[in-house]
Amino acid sequence: MKGSHARAPKHATIREVAAAAGVSTSTVSRAFSRPELLSAATVERVQREAERLAYVPNQSARALSTGLRQAVALIVPDVANPFFPPLIRGVERRCDELGISVLLGDTDETADKETQLATKLAAQSDGVILAAPRSSEEVLRRLAESTPVVLVNRDLDDVPRVLIDSASGMRSAVEHLATLGHDQIAYASGPSGSWADDQRRQAVRSAARRHKVRVTNLKASRPTFEAGMALAPDLAASDCSAVIAFDDVLAQGIIAGLQRQGVRVPADLSVIGCDDLLAATTYPSLTAIGADIGEAGRRAVDQLMAVINSGDTDAGEAVTMDTHLAVRDSTAAPRTGQ
């Protein structure tokens, strides 16, 4: 999916400066927005080539020559889910540094609403960041052909994206449980159509095969506290001695539901969450897979600005962020005889 957008700048593009300086477009962007992240020699080289090519990095000046609206749209599936506030803050702080505004939309986990919001906000902004989008590949590609788009936690070839690699953390979680002695576990899955859920589920199954651990899949209606509580009776009645949940909210609900069933965590059943956002508010403290979600938001903005400034979707690149497992009090060796 290649091509220039209609609002391509009249001055030298960021891609031209990057080529002349022998660096990436994101490095050019940082040379003007966050030069402290680069070496002095790199900043000097980029700025020298930018001056020679009459590149205009200043957003206000660029707005006069390009008609840019100085705003980006951020669309999330559920603003109340603890995963998204750090992402939103990361986007807002980066945009504030760049002197641009953020338009926020919430799709309520609905693909149709996501499409409607994306179309509406694209007309009011210079580009769109779609976090954990639920829309089909066809819809997302069509949107990316008409406006600058960056995806967060959705791996789609030829569309700029920031991916939090939960698979590495999930593998560590299964290894942790296997080392403790668990040989039958459950995975409490997330929303249908979620790239992150598909990635996490596959990683659990792959790691479980390697460690000779059996896996049962439990389907939650959506990643909420209530959905986690609803899974507890089936989990308590199963032969599983541990569960890995799609996210921390689901894990928190599972713990509360198990307590109602008289099942102790971790004495009777171990629980692991994902995103590592609720460890301090969960009792016992939650073993969880975590990542720097705010940084993912910042990187998504940099990706989007590279596309906007160059007018070419190829300016964006796939950025992958690793995850890690934080071991706390919600996991222990299985009960004897379990």
C-alpha positions as CSV (number, residue, x, y, z in Angstrom):
1,M,0.0,0.0,0.0
2,K,2.1,2.9,-1.3
3,G,1.3,6.4,-2.4
4,S,1.2,10.0,-1.3
5,H,-1.6,11.8,0.4
6,A,-3.3,14.8,-1.1
7,R,-1.8,17.1,1.5
8,A,1.8,16.4,0.8
9,P,4.0,19.3,1.8
10,K,5.3,21.8,-0.8
11,H,8.7,22.1,0.9
12,A,11.2,19.3,1.2
13,T,9.7,16.2,2.9
14,I,11.0,14.5,5.9
15,R,11.9,11.5,3.8
16,E,14.1,13.7,1.6
17,V,15.9,15.1,4.6
18,A,16.3,11.6,6.1
19,A,17.8,10.3,2.8
20,A,20.2,13.2,2.6
21,A,21.3,12.9,6.2
22,G,21.5,9.1,6.0
23,V,19.0,8.5,8.9
24,S,15.4,7.4,9.4
25,T,12.4,9.7,9.2
26,S,11.8,9.2,13.0
27,T,15.4,10.4,13.6
28,V,14.7,13.6,11.6
29,S,11.5,14.1,13.7
30,R,13.5,13.7,16.9
31,A,16.2,16.0,15.8
32,F,13.7,18.9,16.0
33,S,11.3,17.7,18.7
34,R,13.6,15.8,21.1
35,P,17.2,16.4,20.1
36,E,18.4,15.3,23.6
37,L,17.7,11.7,22.5
38,L,20.3,11.9,19.7
39,S,24.0,12.5,19.5
40,A,25.1,16.1,18.8
41,A,26.7,15.0,15.6
42,T,23.4,13.5,14.3
43,V,21.4,16.5,15.2
44,E,23.8,18.8,13.5
45,R,23.9,16.7,10.3
46,V,20.0,16.5,10.2
47,Q,19.6,20.2,10.8
48,R,22.3,21.1,8.2
49,E,20.5,19.0,5.5
50,A,17.1,20.3,6.5
51,E,18.3,23.9,6.1
52,R,19.9,23.1,2.7
53,L,16.7,21.5,1.5
54,A,14.4,24.2,3.0
55,Y,12.6,21.7,5.1
56,V,10.0,23.2,7.5
57,P,9.8,21.3,10.7
58,N,7.9,23.9,12.7
59,Q,4.3,22.7,13.0
60,S,2.7,26.2,12.8
61,A,4.7,27.1,9.7
62,R,3.9,23.8,8.2
63,A,0.2,24.3,8.8
64,L,0.2,27.5,6.7
65,S,1.8,25.7,3.8
66,T,0.0,22.4,4.0
67,G,-3.4,23.0,5.5
68,L,-2.8,20.6,8.4
69,R,-5.3,20.8,11.3
70,Q,-2.7,20.4,14.0
71,A,-4.7,17.5,15.6
72,V,-4.5,13.7,15.6
73,A,-7.3,11.3,16.5
74,L,-7.0,8.5,19.0
75,I,-9.6,5.8,19.0
76,V,-9.8,3.1,21.7
77,P,-12.2,0.2,22.3
78,D,-13.0,1.0,25.9
79,V,-11.6,4.1,27.7
80,A,-12.6,2.5,31.1
81,N,-10.2,-0.4,30.6
82,P,-7.1,0.2,32.6
83,F,-4.9,-0.6,29.6
84,F,-5.9,2.5,27.7
85,P,-5.5,5.5,30.1
86,P,-1.6,5.1,30.1
87,L,-1.7,4.8,26.3
88,I,-3.9,7.9,26.1
89,R,-1.6,9.8,28.4
90,G,1.4,8.8,26.4
91,V,-0.2,10.0,23.2
92,E,-1.3,13.3,24.8
93,R,2.1,14.1,26.3
94,R,3.9,13.5,23.0
95,C,1.3,15.6,21.1
96,D,1.7,18.3,23.7
97,E,5.4,18.4,23.1
98,L,4.7,18.7,19.4
99,G,2.1,21.4,19.9
100,I,-0.8,19.5,18.4
101,S,-4.2,18.5,19.9
102,V,-5.7,15.0,20.4
103,L,-9.3,14.0,19.5
104,L,-10.4,11.0,21.6
105,G,-13.0,8.4,20.6
106,D,-14.4,5.3,22.4
107,T,-15.9,2.5,20.3
108,D,-17.4,0.4,23.2
109,E,-15.7,-2.7,21.6
110,T,-17.9,-2.3,18.5
111,A,-16.3,-2.6,15.0
112,D,-19.2,-0.6,13.3
113,K,-18.8,2.2,15.7
114,E,-15.0,2.1,15.2
115,T,-15.5,2.6,11.5
116,Q,-17.9,5.5,12.0
117,L,-15.6,7.2,14.5
118,A,-12.6,6.7,12.3
119,T,-14.3,8.3,9.3
120,K,-15.7,11.2,11.3
121,L,-12.4,12.0,13.2
122,A,-10.2,11.5,10.1
123,A,-12.1,14.5,8.6
124,Q,-11.2,16.6,11.7
125,S,-7.6,15.6,12.1
126,D,-4.3,15.0,10.3
127,G,-4.3,11.3,11.1
128,V,-5.7,8.5,13.2
129,I,-4.2,6.2,15.8
130,L,-6.3,3.1,16.2
131,A,-5.6,1.2,19.5
132,A,-6.5,-2.5,19.4
133,P,-8.9,-2.0,16.5
134,R,-11.7,-4.5,16.0
135,S,-12.4,-3.7,12.4
136,S,-11.6,-6.1,9.5
137,E,-8.4,-5.9,7.6
138,E,-10.3,-4.7,4.6
139,V,-11.8,-1.8,6.5
140,L,-8.4,-0.8,8.1
141,R,-6.6,-0.9,4.8
142,R,-9.2,1.2,3.1
143,L,-9.0,3.8,5.9
144,A,-5.2,3.8,5.7
145,E,-5.4,4.5,1.9
146,S,-7.4,7.7,2.6
147,T,-5.7,9.1,5.7
148,P,-2.5,8.7,7.7
149,V,-3.1,5.8,10.1
150,V,-1.1,4.0,12.8
151,L,-2.3,0.9,14.6
152,V,-1.5,-0.1,18.1
153,N,-1.6,-3.8,18.9
154,R,-2.8,-4.9,15.4
155,D,-0.3,-6.4,13.1
156,L,-1.2,-5.5,9.5
157,D,1.4,-5.6,6.8
158,D,2.0,-2.2,5.0
159,V,0.2,-0.2,7.7
160,P,2.4,1.5,10.3
161,R,2.0,-0.1,13.7
162,V,3.2,-0.3,17.3
163,L,3.0,-3.9,18.7
164,I,3.3,-4.8,22.3
165,D,4.8,-8.3,22.1
166,S,2.8,-10.1,24.8
167,A,3.9,-13.5,23.5
168,S,7.3,-13.2,25.2
169,G,5.6,-12.5,28.5
170,M,3.1,-15.2,28.1
171,R,5.9,-17.7,27.4
172,S,7.5,-16.6,30.7
173,A,4.2,-17.0,32.5
174,V,3.7,-20.6,31.3
175,E,7.4,-21.4,32.2
176,H,6.9,-19.9,35.6
177,L,3.8,-22.1,36.3
178,A,5.5,-25.2,34.9
179,T,8.5,-24.6,37.2
180,L,6.1,-24.3,40.2
181,G,4.7,-27.7,39.2
182,H,1.4,-26.9,37.4
183,D,0.6,-29.3,34.7
184,Q,-3.0,-28.2,33.8
185,I,-3.8,-24.6,33.4
186,A,-6.5,-22.4,31.8
187,Y,-6.3,-19.3,29.5
188,A,-9.1,-16.8,30.0
189,S,-9.4,-15.2,26.6
190,G,-10.2,-11.7,25.6
191,P,-12.5,-10.1,23.0
192,S,-13.2,-11.7,19.6
193,G,-11.3,-10.1,16.8
194,S,-8.6,-8.9,19.2
195,W,-5.1,-9.3,17.7
196,A,-3.6,-9.2,21.2
197,D,-5.9,-12.1,22.4
198,D,-5.0,-14.2,19.4
199,Q,-1.3,-13.6,20.0
200,R,-1.5,-14.3,23.7
201,R,-3.6,-17.5,23.3
202,Q,-1.2,-18.9,20.7
203,A,1.8,-18.1,22.8
204,V,0.2,-19.9,25.8
205,R,-0.5,-23.0,23.8
206,S,2.9,-23.1,22.2
207,A,4.7,-22.7,25.5
208,A,2.4,-25.2,27.2
209,R,3.3,-27.9,24.6
210,R,7.0,-27.2,25.1
211,H,6.6,-27.6,28.9
212,K,4.1,-30.5,28.6
213,V,1.3,-28.5,30.3
214,R,-2.3,-29.0,29.3
215,V,-4.4,-25.9,28.5
216,T,-8.1,-25.3,28.8
217,N,-9.6,-22.2,27.0
218,L,-12.2,-20.2,28.9
219,K,-14.1,-17.6,26.9
220,A,-15.0,-14.3,28.5
221,S,-17.8,-12.2,27.0
222,R,-15.5,-9.2,27.2
223,P,-12.5,-8.2,29.3
224,T,-14.4,-6.9,32.4
225,F,-14.4,-7.5,36.1
226,E,-17.9,-9.0,35.8
227,A,-16.8,-11.4,33.0
228,G,-14.0,-12.6,35.2
229,M,-16.3,-13.3,38.1
230,A,-18.6,-15.2,35.7
231,L,-15.7,-17.5,34.7
232,A,-14.9,-18.4,38.3
233,P,-17.4,-21.3,38.8
234,D,-16.3,-23.2,35.7
235,L,-12.7,-22.6,36.7
236,A,-13.3,-23.8,40.3
237,A,-15.0,-26.9,39.0
238,S,-12.2,-27.7,36.5
239,D,-9.0,-29.7,37.0
240,C,-6.9,-26.6,36.4
241,S,-4.5,-25.4,39.1
242,A,-3.7,-22.1,37.5
243,V,-5.2,-19.5,35.1
244,I,-3.6,-16.9,32.8
245,A,-6.0,-14.1,32.1
246,F,-6.2,-11.9,29.0
247,D,-5.7,-8.8,31.1
248,D,-5.5,-7.6,34.7
249,V,-9.2,-6.6,34.9
250,L,-10.3,-10.1,33.9
251,A,-7.8,-11.6,36.4
252,Q,-9.1,-9.3,39.2
253,G,-12.6,-10.5,38.5
254,I,-11.5,-14.1,38.5
255,I,-9.9,-13.7,41.9
256,A,-13.0,-12.1,43.4
257,G,-15.2,-14.9,41.8
258,L,-13.0,-17.6,43.1
259,Q,-13.1,-16.2,46.6
260,R,-17.0,-16.4,46.4
261,Q,-16.5,-20.0,45.5
262,G,-14.4,-20.6,48.5
263,V,-11.3,-21.1,46.4
264,R,-8.1,-19.5,47.8
265,V,-5.6,-17.7,45.6
266,P,-2.9,-18.9,45.4
267,A,-3.2,-21.8,47.8
268,D,-5.9,-23.5,45.7
269,L,-5.4,-21.9,42.4
270,S,-2.8,-19.5,40.9
271,V,-3.8,-16.5,38.8
272,I,-1.7,-14.4,36.3
273,G,-2.8,-11.2,34.7
274,C,-1.6,-9.2,31.7
275,D,-0.7,-5.5,31.3
276,D,0.5,-5.2,35.0
277,L,-1.7,-2.2,35.8
278,L,-3.7,-3.4,38.8
279,A,-1.0,-5.2,40.9
280,A,-1.3,-2.7,43.8
281,T,-5.1,-2.9,43.9
282,T,-5.5,-6.7,43.8
283,Y,-5.3,-8.9,46.8
284,P,-3.2,-11.0,46.7
285,S,-0.8,-8.8,44.7
286,L,-1.1,-10.0,41.1
287,T,1.6,-11.8,39.1
288,A,1.4,-10.1,35.7
289,I,2.9,-9.6,32.3
290,G,3.7,-6.0,31.8
291,A,5.0,-3.4,29.3
292,D,5.5,0.4,29.1
293,I,2.1,1.2,27.6
294,G,2.7,5.0,27.8
295,E,5.8,4.6,25.6
296,A,3.7,2.7,23.1
297,G,1.5,5.8,22.9
298,R,4.5,8.1,22.3
299,R,5.9,5.8,19.6
300,A,2.5,5.7,17.9
301,V,2.5,9.5,17.7
302,D,6.0,9.5,16.2
303,Q,5.0,6.9,13.7
304,L,1.9,9.0,12.7
305,M,3.9,12.2,12.4
306,A,6.4,10.5,10.1
307,V,3.6,9.5,7.8
308,I,1.9,12.9,8.0
309,N,5.2,14.8,7.4
310,S,6.3,12.6,4.4
311,G,2.9,12.1,2.8
312,D,3.8,8.5,2.3
313,T,2.5,5.5,4.3
314,D,5.9,3.8,3.8
315,A,7.4,6.4,6.3
316,G,5.9,4.4,9.1
317,E,7.5,1.2,10.3
318,A,6.6,-1.7,12.5
319,V,7.8,-1.0,16.1
320,T,7.8,-3.9,18.5
321,M,7.9,-3.6,22.3
322,D,8.9,-6.5,24.6
323,T,7.0,-7.6,27.7
324,H,8.2,-9.1,31.0
325,L,6.7,-11.1,33.8
326,A,6.5,-9.6,37.3
327,V,6.1,-12.4,39.9
328,R,4.1,-11.5,43.0
329,D,1.8,-13.2,45.4
330,S,-1.0,-14.6,43.2
331,T,1.0,-17.6,42.1
332,A,2.4,-20.6,44.1
333,A,3.0,-24.3,43.7
334,P,-0.2,-26.3,43.2
335,R,-1.9,-27.9,46.2
336,T,-0.7,-31.4,46.9
337,G,-2.7,-33.9,45.0
338,Q,-4.2,-31.3,42.6
